[in-house]
Amino acid sequence: MGLPARDEAREWVGWTVVDREGTELGAITAVLADEATGRPEWVYVEVEGASAVVPALDADGSGGRVTVAVTRAQVTTAPSVGGARELSTDQEADLYRHYGIESSNAASETLLPAGAAGTGAAAGTGAAAGTGAAAGTEARADTAANTAAAADTVSGSTGRGTVLAAGALAAVAGLGVVRARARRAAVRQPWPRRLWARRPWAPSPPSPADVLAGQVLAVSARTAEGARHLGRTAAPLVVAAAESARHRAVRAGEEVRHLGRAAAPLVVAAAESARHRAVLGAEEARHLGALASQAAVAAMARARS
């Protein structure tokens, strides 16, 4: 398909861009044309709040939708050009390299897709022809002016010299218009669309460094919030654990005191029982001693008799 026609791309501003897989990307905010050929080469698309540059090569627009030959992933990762509405040759080379499109400067001082070189060359030839024609007109006008000046000097015919000089000036002015139109980069749109495409009130898209800094700040904020949430969650658990330990210590002390109170009578009774057993043992020993003494006395009496 190549590059779209100028008249066709003129109506694309405000239309929705769809990638080759059918995924919507966003609305077109501007159309950028090649300086030499005047063919629409790039479209600016508003994707996720940022302006992305999408190649118009093989783009097809109808019914308020423009289908491009690239994917959403390629568009979202394309090199950023900021809010500029003009592209340098280096920026175009980076974009073509990113989208995997071969480019050439054979048909234009700036780059054009190699696949559209034939179409671009034809258009460029037409432009060059127009420029050449204008240059020829300018040269002929200069020659005519010189001839008129000479004729005016020789013949004194000031009227004819004035007419020829005015014709030369008109030719030069026409050449300036042709060149100015040839250098116009963007497709001309009605002023409301141009104002909406530029949107001076909207902030410029963030740079990669700004995006990275924002992501770092977001991660730091989430980490701090997680730490605060953990502190708020863990504090009641710590208090509950301390209270439970205190209750267990109190119950252990109560049990020890209860055992002490319960064991004291038993100890006293055991001691009293031991004392009684000792007293009884001593009494039995004395009784046995007395019996032994009596037995000895009786034995001695029997022995004497």
SELUM-855815 format. One record per residue (C-alpha): residue number from 1; residue in one letter; x, y, z. Coordinates in steps of 0.25 Angstrom, whole numbers, plus 5000, padded with zeros to 4 digits. Layout:
N
NUM|A|X|Y|Z
...
end
This chain:
305
1|M|5000|5000|5000
2|G|5011|5010|5003
3|L|5009|5024|5009
4|P|4995|5029|5009
5|A|4990|5041|5000
6|R|4991|5055|5006
7|D|4976|5057|5004
8|E|4973|5044|5011
9|A|4981|5046|5023
10|R|4976|5060|5025
11|E|4963|5055|5031
12|W|4970|5045|5041
13|V|4972|5055|5052
14|G|4963|5051|5063
15|W|4961|5037|5058
16|T|4964|5024|5066
17|V|4977|5016|5063
18|V|4976|5001|5063
19|D|4988|4992|5062
20|R|4990|4981|5052
21|E|4984|4971|5063
22|G|4971|4979|5065
23|T|4975|4986|5078
24|E|4971|5001|5080
25|L|4983|5010|5083
26|G|4977|5024|5084
27|A|4973|5036|5076
28|I|4982|5043|5065
29|T|4986|5057|5069
30|A|4994|5061|5057
31|V|4999|5056|5044
32|L|5014|5059|5040
33|A|5017|5059|5025
34|D|5031|5058|5018
35|E|5037|5071|5014
36|A|5041|5068|5000
37|T|5030|5059|4995
38|G|5018|5064|5004
39|R|5013|5050|5006
40|P|5008|5047|5021
41|E|5019|5039|5027
42|W|5016|5039|5042
43|V|5004|5040|5051
44|Y|5004|5045|5066
45|V|4995|5036|5075
46|E|4991|5039|5089
47|V|4994|5025|5096
48|E|4992|5024|5111
49|G|4993|5039|5113
50|A|5006|5040|5105
51|S|5009|5044|5091
52|A|5014|5033|5082
53|V|5019|5034|5068
54|V|5014|5023|5058
55|P|5018|5020|5044
56|A|5007|5023|5034
57|L|5013|5013|5024
58|D|5002|5003|5020
59|A|4992|5010|5028
60|D|4977|5009|5024
61|G|4967|5018|5029
62|S|4952|5017|5028
63|G|4940|5019|5037
64|G|4947|5028|5047
65|R|4958|5017|5050
66|V|4972|5016|5044
67|T|4978|5002|5044
68|V|4994|5002|5045
69|A|5004|4992|5041
70|V|5010|4991|5055
71|T|5006|4985|5069
72|R|5003|4992|5082
73|A|5015|4987|5088
74|Q|5024|4994|5078
75|V|5016|5007|5079
76|T|5017|5007|5095
77|T|5032|5004|5094
78|A|5036|5014|5083
79|P|5046|5025|5085
80|S|5040|5037|5091
81|V|5041|5050|5083
82|G|5034|5059|5094
83|G|5024|5069|5089
84|A|5031|5073|5077
85|R|5023|5073|5064
86|E|5036|5072|5055
87|L|5046|5060|5054
88|S|5060|5061|5052
89|T|5067|5051|5042
90|D|5073|5044|5054
91|Q|5060|5043|5061
92|E|5053|5037|5048
93|A|5065|5027|5047
94|D|5063|5022|5062
95|L|5048|5021|5059
96|Y|5049|5013|5046
97|R|5060|5004|5053
98|H|5050|5002|5065
99|Y|5039|4998|5056
100|G|5047|4989|5047
101|I|5045|4998|5035
102|E|5056|4999|5024
103|S|5058|5014|5021
104|S|5065|5022|5010
105|N|5068|5036|5007
106|A|5068|5034|4992
107|A|5055|5041|4989
108|S|5056|5051|5000
109|E|5067|5059|5008
110|T|5060|5053|5020
111|L|5057|5038|5021
112|L|5046|5031|5015
113|P|5042|5016|5016
114|A|5049|5008|5006
115|G|5036|5000|5002
116|A|5030|5014|4998
117|A|5042|5019|4991
118|G|5036|5017|4978
119|T|5023|5025|4982
120|G|5032|5035|4989
121|A|5041|5036|4977
122|A|5030|5039|4968
123|A|5024|5049|4977
124|G|5038|5055|4979
125|T|5040|5055|4964
126|G|5027|5063|4963
127|A|5032|5072|4973
128|A|5046|5073|4967
129|A|5039|5076|4954
130|G|5031|5087|4959
131|T|5043|5093|4966
132|G|5051|5091|4953
133|A|5040|5098|4946
134|A|5039|5109|4956
135|A|5054|5110|4955
136|G|5054|5111|4940
137|T|5043|5121|4941
138|E|5052|5129|4951
139|A|5064|5128|4941
140|R|5055|5132|4929
141|A|5049|5143|4938
142|D|5063|5148|4941
143|T|5067|5147|4927
144|A|5055|5154|4923
145|A|5058|5165|4933
146|N|5072|5166|4928
147|T|5067|5167|4914
148|A|5056|5177|4918
149|A|5066|5185|4924
150|A|5075|5185|4912
151|A|5063|5188|4903
152|D|5059|5199|4912
153|T|5073|5205|4912
154|V|5074|5204|4897
155|S|5060|5207|4892
156|G|5056|5215|4904
157|S|5043|5207|4905
158|T|5040|5208|4920
159|G|5026|5202|4919
160|R|5031|5189|4914
161|G|5042|5188|4924
162|T|5033|5191|4935
163|V|5023|5180|4931
164|L|5034|5169|4929
165|A|5040|5173|4943
166|A|5026|5171|4949
167|G|5025|5158|4942
168|A|5039|5154|4948
169|L|5035|5158|4962
170|A|5022|5150|4961
171|A|5030|5137|4956
172|V|5040|5139|4968
173|A|5028|5140|4978
174|G|5021|5128|4971
175|L|5034|5120|4973
176|G|5035|5124|4988
177|V|5020|5119|4990
178|V|5024|5106|4983
179|R|5036|5104|4992
180|A|5029|5108|5004
181|R|5018|5098|5001
182|A|5028|5088|4998
183|R|5035|5090|5012
184|R|5022|5089|5020
185|A|5024|5077|5029
186|A|5010|5074|5034
187|V|4996|5072|5027
188|R|4988|5085|5028
189|Q|4976|5084|5038
190|P|4965|5093|5042
191|W|4970|5102|5054
192|P|4961|5094|5064
193|R|4967|5081|5061
194|R|4981|5088|5061
195|L|4978|5094|5075
196|W|4973|5081|5080
197|A|4985|5073|5074
198|R|4995|5083|5081
199|R|4987|5084|5094
200|P|4997|5095|5100
201|W|4989|5094|5113
202|A|4993|5079|5114
203|P|5006|5075|5121
204|S|5017|5070|5112
205|P|5019|5054|5113
206|P|5029|5050|5124
207|S|5043|5046|5120
208|P|5048|5032|5123
209|A|5056|5037|5135
210|D|5043|5044|5140
211|V|5035|5031|5138
212|L|5046|5023|5145
213|A|5047|5033|5157
214|G|5032|5032|5158
215|Q|5032|5017|5159
216|V|5043|5017|5169
217|L|5035|5027|5178
218|A|5023|5018|5176
219|V|5031|5006|5181
220|S|5036|5014|5193
221|A|5022|5019|5197
222|R|5017|5005|5196
223|T|5028|4999|5204
224|A|5026|5010|5215
225|E|5011|5008|5215
226|G|5014|4993|5217
227|A|5023|4995|5228
228|R|5013|5004|5235
229|H|5002|4994|5233
230|L|5011|4983|5238
231|G|5014|4991|5251
232|R|4999|4994|5253
233|T|4996|4979|5251
234|A|5007|4974|5260
235|A|5006|4984|5272
236|P|4993|4977|5277
237|L|4999|4964|5275
238|V|5011|4967|5284
239|V|5002|4973|5294
240|A|4993|4961|5294
241|A|5005|4952|5296
242|A|5011|4960|5307
243|E|4997|4960|5314
244|S|4996|4945|5312
245|A|5010|4943|5318
246|R|5007|4951|5330
247|H|4994|4943|5333
248|R|5002|4930|5332
249|A|5012|4935|5342
250|V|5001|4939|5351
251|R|4994|4926|5350
252|A|5007|4919|5353
253|G|5009|4927|5366
254|E|4995|4924|5370
255|E|4997|4909|5368
256|V|5010|4909|5376
257|R|5004|4917|5388
258|H|4992|4907|5387
259|L|5001|4895|5388
260|G|5009|4902|5399
261|R|4996|4904|5407
262|A|4991|4890|5404
263|A|5004|4883|5407
264|A|5007|4890|5421
265|P|4997|4882|5429
266|L|5002|4869|5423
267|V|5016|4873|5426
268|V|5012|4876|5441
269|A|5004|4863|5442
270|A|5015|4855|5436
271|A|5025|4862|5446
272|E|5015|4859|5458
273|S|5014|4845|5454
274|A|5029|4843|5453
275|R|5030|4849|5467
276|H|5019|4840|5472
277|R|5026|4828|5466
278|A|5039|4832|5473
279|V|5033|4834|5486
280|L|5026|4820|5485
281|G|5039|4814|5481
282|A|5046|4820|5493
283|E|5035|4815|5502
284|E|5036|4801|5496
285|A|5051|4801|5498
286|R|5050|4805|5513
287|H|5040|4794|5515
288|L|5048|4784|5509
289|G|5060|4788|5517
290|A|5052|4787|5530
291|L|5047|4773|5526
292|A|5061|4769|5523
293|S|5066|4774|5537
294|Q|5055|4766|5544
295|A|5059|4754|5536
296|A|5073|4755|5540
297|V|5070|4757|5555
298|A|5061|4745|5555
299|A|5072|4737|5548
300|M|5082|4741|5558
301|A|5072|4738|5570
302|R|5070|4724|5564
303|A|5085|4722|5563
304|R|5087|4725|5577
305|S|5076|4716|5582
end
